[in-house]
Amino acid sequence: MKDRLELTLRDGTPVIVRPLIEEDRPLVAEAYRRLSPMARYQRFWTRTGEMIGDAMLDRLLDQDPARHVTWALLDPAREFPGVGGASWWRGAIHTNEAEISAMVLDADQRRGIGTLLLAVMWLTAFRAGLEHLVAYTLVDNRLAADWMRDCGAQGSWDGYKLVFRWDLDNLNSLPPTPAATDLAAWLAELSPRML
Ligand SMILES: CC(C)(COP(=O)(O)OP(=O)(O)OC[C@H]1O[C@@H](n2cnc3c(N)ncnc32)[C@H](O)[C@@H]1OP(=O)(O)O)[C@@H](O)C(=O)NCCC(=O)NCCS
């Protein structure tokens, strides 16, 4: 498959990172079911239970490299390989920016997976000619907010949610945090393979 990446996490775990395909429908539905209610709410902003709706599945699987992508991170050694995923959607009005979302299964958070997925989103967005990524989080989602800030996003408050923003061509503005150092390392490693 084009763009299929075989990578090693910092803890030595071999993983596969690749775009979702139509056949991944059951994988995405099962990953959604395995999320804690809190993580599901933080990512999807809904409390509608363990079953993902068809509309959301369609939205995640509708791949178009210029308009929308969703990638998954898989651990092939596991009985259930789905560990995390991330997407971006190009803005309808501000067409030079895309909204990014990410989610990692609860027990696999803080292993560097979100940061690796952010690097992949960064490069696919850059490849599509985008200039900015934006992300929205609920105000009480401290884990995600701290992570985004530590990955170099500029944060603001729009009266309802936190808004984070990255300029894709300005790597020099990344802060000296472990998360941003990790992000810069993945960008350096993956850009020759993806750009
Ligand atoms: C937000 C989210 C995607 C981050 O994913 P993640 O895989 O936990 O992210 P990372 O592990 O790359 O980074 C998170 C933190 O762990 C740290 N970390 C990474 N590897 C680590 C390791 N091996 N040991 C200790 N800490 C580590 C990072 O430095 C970072 O620290 P910081 O936030 O203090 O800067 C994840 O928490 C999640 O899925 N949350 C629920 C859904 C959500 O809120 N999504 C965001 C809104 S769309």
The ligand as an ORCA input file, in Angstrom:
! r2SCAN-3c Opt
* xyz 0 1
  C      -4.362     13.853     23.180
  C      -3.801     12.484     22.772
  C      -4.140     12.218     21.305
  C      -2.270     12.494     22.954
  O      -1.776     11.227     22.531
  P      -0.541     10.494     23.287
  O      -0.221      9.283     22.521
  O      -0.845     10.353     24.731
  O       0.589     11.604     23.063
  P       2.163     11.438     23.345
  O       2.417     10.209     24.161
  O       2.876     11.590     22.074
  O       2.440     12.746     24.224
  C       1.705     12.973     25.425
  C       2.687     13.247     26.563
  O       3.391     12.061     26.914
  C       4.793     12.350     26.929
  N       5.476     11.104     26.558
  C       5.656     10.590     25.329
  N       6.336      9.441     25.409
  C       6.564      9.221     26.728
  C       7.196      8.207     27.454
  N       7.739      7.168     26.826
  N       7.236      8.313     28.802
  C       6.671      9.350     29.431
  N       6.043     10.359     28.780
  C       5.995     10.284     27.458
  C       4.956     13.452     25.901
  O       6.149     14.170     26.076
  C       3.734     14.290     26.203
  O       3.967     15.045     27.356
  P       3.245     16.488     27.553
  O       1.804     16.362     27.162
  O       3.469     16.743     29.008
  O       3.987     17.399     26.641
  C      -4.386     11.370     23.700
  O      -4.214     11.751     25.034
  C      -5.861     11.067     23.446
  O      -6.195     10.242     22.600
  N      -6.770     11.714     24.206
  C      -8.217     11.461     24.062
  C      -8.760     12.083     22.775
  C      -8.399     13.571     22.689
  O      -8.491     14.295     23.669
  N      -7.976     14.003     21.506
  C      -7.558     15.388     21.303
  C      -8.647     16.232     20.805
  S      -8.944     15.941     19.105
*
